[in-house]
């Protein structure tokens, strides 16, 4: 009995020492890398709770990623991973959309991971010349570190291109894609020459603005254009922004074809006057029509997530519902306006055309899109 008591006492002391060592080692590691996110301390896969917005910096082999976590801390559903466009960061690109009142239903059901490309956050250190700021390895590293099995990607412009590369390389890791202003093609010789000429005659700020906004918006010099012009011209990380811009302009073709496309549902979004309207239409023509939705938004300009957050939120809800999530979510704006007409085009021989147009504001019954057709939605 005495030996057993001594053994129990020794085991308790040993266990206590082991726990103390673990606590001290974890605290020392966290203090030595205080800027690095420890995902297992932040996310709890068994509990779903709406936590306040948290910002972290993750050191990767390809640079430091600034990451903002938002929404419900759970890994039972795919995370919504956002990637911004050049000249923007996660706040200026996505805050109006994800702070929109009707978007909160999505925020309460998913973990949101807003990623800033390396060096694009405010106050970032300068990156060396030749750095590949569009590398998918940074996104892949983040995906592995945060321990999410799958993600739903939401990208704008350059971010859409990066997430597309990631989805093509890792089809099992992506459940869905929302691609705003996507251009999957490499720059041709004419585009390359035009870009070279523009880089001589125009400042970096004006080049980026012409990428972000339509000619109408630039000519009208809207309040949104003015605010972004001032922010970009005064940015402390303008060198990194230029590197990000040059990397995107030297991108390679993604070679998307009908038999070599995404393995997940995709929603393509573009404004009717956006600089990349033609590129988005061309991308749509190469996609699998059974898994692709094409949302062409009227009066949205170059950044529909900023100018038309209500319409994009409702379309995003439909997209998520189509993936099997949030089945009980009630629709408000688009569903009410889908007292709609669904006009299908027919060719001369009576065969149905590939795309269908859903217009708002007309009368008629509600009619879901055919699963075998790519739907072109004009809002």
C-alpha positions in Angstrom: 0.0 0.0 0.0 2.9 2.4 0.9 4.6 1.6 -2.4 1.3 2.3 -4.3 0.9 5.6 -2.5 4.5 6.6 -3.4 3.9 5.5 -7.0 0.7 7.6 -7.2 2.5 10.6 -5.7 5.4 10.2 -8.1 3.0 9.9 -11.1 1.0 13.0 -10.0 4.2 15.0 -9.6 5.5 13.7 -12.9 2.3 14.6 -14.7 2.3 18.1 -13.1 5.8 18.7 -14.2 4.9 17.5 -17.7 2.0 19.9 -17.9 4.1 22.8 -16.5 6.7 22.0 -19.2 4.1 22.0 -21.9 2.6 25.4 -20.7 6.1 27.0 -20.4 7.1 25.7 -23.8 3.9 26.9 -25.5 4.2 30.3 -23.8 7.8 30.6 -24.9 7.0 29.6 -28.4 4.2 32.0 -28.6 6.3 34.8 -27.2 9.1 34.0 -29.7 6.7 34.1 -32.6 4.0 36.4 -31.3 3.2 37.6 -34.8 2.3 34.1 -36.0 -1.1 32.6 -35.8 -1.6 29.4 -33.8 -4.7 28.1 -35.5 -5.5 25.4 -32.9 -5.8 28.0 -30.3 -8.2 30.1 -32.4 -10.5 27.5 -34.0 -12.6 24.9 -32.2 -14.0 22.4 -34.7 -16.7 21.2 -32.2 -18.1 24.5 -31.2 -19.8 27.1 -33.3 -19.7 30.6 -31.9 -19.6 34.0 -33.4 -16.2 35.5 -32.3 -15.0 39.0 -32.8 -12.8 39.9 -35.7 -9.2 38.9 -35.1 -6.1 39.9 -37.1 -2.9 37.8 -37.3 0.3 37.6 -39.3 1.4 34.2 -40.6 5.0 33.7 -41.5 5.2 31.5 -44.6 8.2 30.4 -46.8 6.9 33.0 -49.3 6.4 36.0 -47.1 4.2 37.2 -44.3 0.5 36.8 -44.8 -1.8 39.2 -43.0 -5.0 37.3 -42.1 -8.2 38.4 -40.6 -10.5 35.8 -39.1 -14.2 36.6 -38.8 -17.5 34.8 -38.4 -18.2 31.5 -36.7 -15.2 29.5 -35.4 -16.0 26.1 -36.7 -14.3 23.6 -39.1 -17.5 21.6 -39.7 -18.2 23.7 -42.7 -15.8 25.0 -45.4 -14.3 28.3 -44.6 -14.9 31.3 -46.9 -11.5 32.4 -48.1 -11.3 35.8 -49.7 -8.5 37.3 -51.8 -8.4 40.9 -52.8 -7.5 42.7 -56.0 -4.3 44.8 -56.7 -4.4 48.3 -55.2 -6.7 47.0 -52.4 -6.4 45.1 -49.2 -9.0 42.8 -47.5 -10.7 45.7 -45.8 -11.0 48.1 -48.8 -12.0 45.2 -51.0 -14.5 43.2 -48.9 -15.6 45.2 -45.8 -18.7 46.8 -47.4 -19.8 43.4 -48.6 -19.3 41.4 -45.5 -20.5 44.1 -43.2 -23.7 44.4 -45.2 -26.8 43.7 -43.0 -28.1 40.8 -45.0 -24.6 39.2 -45.3 -24.6 38.6 -41.5 -26.6 35.4 -41.9 -23.7 34.0 -43.9 -21.2 35.4 -41.4 -23.0 33.6 -38.6 -22.7 30.2 -40.4 -19.2 30.2 -41.7 -15.6 31.1 -40.8 -14.3 33.9 -42.9 -10.6 34.1 -43.7 -9.7 37.4 -45.3 -6.2 37.2 -46.8 -3.9 40.1 -47.6 -1.3 39.2 -50.3 2.2 39.4 -49.0 3.3 43.0 -48.7 -0.1 44.5 -49.5 -1.2 45.3 -46.0 -0.7 48.9 -44.8 2.8 49.4 -43.4 4.3 46.3 -44.9 8.1 46.1 -45.5 9.3 46.3 -49.0 9.7 43.0 -50.9 12.6 42.1 -53.2 12.4 42.5 -56.9 11.3 39.4 -58.7 9.1 38.1 -55.8 6.1 36.1 -57.1 3.2 37.8 -55.3 0.6 35.7 -57.1 2.1 32.4 -55.9 -0.6 29.8 -55.0 1.8 28.3 -52.5 1.0 31.2 -50.1 -2.7 30.3 -50.2 -2.0 26.6 -50.0 0.2 27.1 -46.9 -2.5 29.1 -45.3 -5.1 26.4 -46.1 -2.9 23.8 -44.5 -2.0 25.9 -41.4 -5.5 26.8 -40.6 -6.5 23.1 -40.8 -9.6 23.5 -42.9 -10.5 20.5 -45.1 -12.2 22.7 -47.8 -12.8 26.3 -48.6 -15.2 28.4 -50.6 -13.1 31.0 -52.5 -14.2 34.5 -53.1 -11.7 36.5 -55.2 -11.7 39.8 -57.1 -9.4 40.5 -60.0 -6.0 39.3 -59.1 -7.5 37.5 -56.2 -9.9 35.7 -58.5 -6.9 34.6 -60.6 -4.9 33.4 -57.6 -7.9 31.4 -56.2 -8.5 29.9 -59.7 -4.9 28.6 -59.8 -5.3 27.2 -56.4 -8.6 25.4 -57.3 -7.1 23.9 -60.5 -4.1 22.6 -58.6 -6.1 21.5 -55.5 -9.6 20.5 -56.7 -10.3 18.5 -53.5 -9.7 21.5 -51.3 -12.2 23.9 -52.9 -16.0 23.4 -52.7 -16.9 26.5 -54.6 -15.6 29.7 -56.2 -17.0 33.2 -56.6 -14.8 35.0 -59.1 -15.3 38.7 -59.7 -13.7 40.3 -62.7 -11.8 37.1 -63.6 -9.3 37.0 -66.6 -7.9 33.6 -67.1 -5.8 34.5 -70.1 -2.2 35.5 -70.3 -1.5 38.9 -71.8 -1.1 38.9 -75.6 1.6 40.8 -77.5 -0.8 43.7 -78.1 -1.8 43.9 -74.5 1.8 43.7 -73.5 2.8 46.6 -75.8 -0.1 48.7 -74.6 0.9 48.0 -71.0 4.5 49.1 -71.7 3.3 52.3 -73.3 0.9 53.0 -70.4 3.6 52.4 -67.8 5.6 55.2 -69.5 2.8 57.7 -69.9 0.7 57.0 -66.8 1.5 56.8 -63.1 1.1 53.5 -61.2 -1.9 54.9 -59.4 -3.7 55.6 -62.7 -2.8 52.2 -64.1 -4.3 50.5 -61.1 -7.4 52.7 -61.2 -8.0 51.8 -64.9 -7.8 48.1 -63.8 -10.3 48.6 -61.0 -12.9 50.9 -62.5 -14.8 51.4 -65.7 -14.1 54.2 -68.1 -17.4 55.7 -67.1 -16.5 55.8 -63.5 -13.1 57.3 -64.2 -14.6 60.0 -66.5 -17.2 60.8 -63.9 -14.5 60.8 -61.2 -17.0 59.4 -58.7 -16.5 59.6 -55.0 -15.3 56.0 -54.9 -12.7 56.7 -57.5 -11.5 59.7 -55.7 -11.1 57.9 -52.4 -9.2 55.1 -53.9 -7.0 57.4 -55.9 -6.0 59.2 -52.8 -5.5 56.1 -50.8 -3.3 54.4 -53.5 -1.2 57.5 -54.2 -0.4 57.9 -50.5 0.1 54.3 -49.7 3.3 53.5 -47.8 3.7 50.1 -49.5 3.5 51.4 -53.1 6.6 49.5 -54.0 5.0 46.2 -53.1 1.8 47.3 -54.9 3.8 47.8 -58.1 5.5 44.4 -57.7 2.0 42.8 -57.3 0.8 44.6 -60.4 3.8 43.6 -62.5 3.5 40.0 -61.4 -0.2 39.8 -62.4 0.6 41.4 -65.8 3.1 38.6 -66.5 0.7 35.9 -65.5 0.4 32.6 -67.5 -2.7 31.4 -69.2 -4.8 29.0 -67.0 -5.7 27.0 -70.1 -9.3 26.6 -69.0 -11.4 24.5 -71.4 -14.7 22.6 -71.2 -12.8 19.4 -70.5 -10.2 21.1 -68.3 -12.2 23.3 -66.0 -13.0 23.6 -62.3 -14.3 20.6 -60.4 -16.5 22.7 -58.1 -19.5 25.0 -58.6 -18.4 28.5 -59.9 -20.2 31.8 -59.9 -18.7 34.4 -62.3 -19.5 38.0 -61.5 -18.8 41.1 -63.5 -20.3 44.6 -63.9 -21.8 45.4 -67.3 -19.2 48.2 -67.8 -16.3 46.6 -66.0 -12.8 46.6 -67.6 -12.9 42.8 -67.6 -16.4 42.2 -68.9 -15.2 40.6 -72.2 -12.7 38.5 -70.3 -15.4 37.2 -67.9 -17.7 36.5 -70.9 -15.0 34.5 -72.6 -14.2 32.6 -69.4 -17.9 31.7 -69.1 -17.9 30.3 -72.6 -15.1 27.9 -71.7 -16.7 26.7 -68.4 -18.9 23.6 -67.8 -22.4 25.0 -68.1 -23.8 22.4 -65.6 -21.8 23.9 -62.7 -21.4 27.6 -63.7 -23.5 30.7 -63.0 -22.8 34.0 -64.8 -23.9 37.1 -62.9 -23.7 40.2 -65.0 -24.7 43.2 -62.9 -26.1 46.4 -64.3 -24.8 49.8 -62.9 -22.2 48.0 -60.9 -19.0 49.5 -62.4 -15.7 47.8 -61.9 -16.2 46.7 -58.3 -19.7 45.3 -57.8 -18.9 44.1 -54.3 -18.6 47.8 -53.3 -21.3 49.4 -55.4 -24.0 46.6 -55.3 -23.4 44.7 -52.1 -27.2 43.9 -51.7 -27.5 42.2 -55.1 -24.2 40.3 -54.7 -25.1 39.1 -51.2 -28.4 37.7 -52.4 -26.7 35.9 -55.3 -24.1 34.6 -52.9 -26.8 33.1 -50.7 -28.3 31.3 -53.7 -24.9 30.0 -54.6 -24.3 28.7 -51.1 -27.7 27.1 -51.0 -27.0 25.4 -54.3 -24.0 23.8 -52.6 -26.3 22.3 -49.9 -25.7 24.9 -47.1 -28.1 27.3 -45.4 -31.2 25.6 -46.8 -33.5 27.4 -44.4 -32.1 30.9 -45.4 -34.9 33.2 -46.5 -34.3 35.4 -49.6 -35.3 39.0 -49.7 -34.3 41.2 -52.5 -33.7 39.0 -55.5 -36.3 36.5 -54.5 -39.0 39.2 -54.3 -37.8 40.7 -57.6 -37.9 37.2 -59.1 -41.5 37.9 -59.8 -39.5 37.5 -63.0 -39.4 36.5 -66.5 -36.9 33.9 -67.5 -36.3 34.4 -71.1 -34.6 31.6 -73.0 -33.1 32.2 -76.4 -33.7 29.8 -79.2 -31.8 29.3 -82.4 -33.4 29.1 -85.8 -33.7 25.4 -85.7 -35.6 25.5 -82.3 -32.7 24.2 -80.2 -32.2 25.9 -76.9 -29.2 28.3 -76.6 -26.5 27.7 -74.1 -27.3 30.6 -71.8 -30.4 31.9 -70.3 -31.1 35.4 -69.1 -32.9 36.2 -65.9 -34.0 39.8 -65.7 -35.3 41.6 -62.6 -38.4 43.6 -62.3 -40.6 41.7 -64.8 -43.7 39.8 -64.1 -44.1 36.0 -64.1 -43.7 33.0 -61.9 -40.6 31.8 -60.2 -38.7 29.3 -62.3 -35.4 27.8 -61.2 -32.5 27.6 -63.6 -32.0 24.4 -65.6 -29.0 22.5 -64.2 -27.8 21.9 -67.7 -27.6 25.6 -68.6 -25.2 28.4 -67.6 -27.4 31.2 -66.4 -26.7 34.7 -67.3 -28.3 37.0 -64.7 -28.7 40.7 -65.3 -29.4 42.6 -62.1 
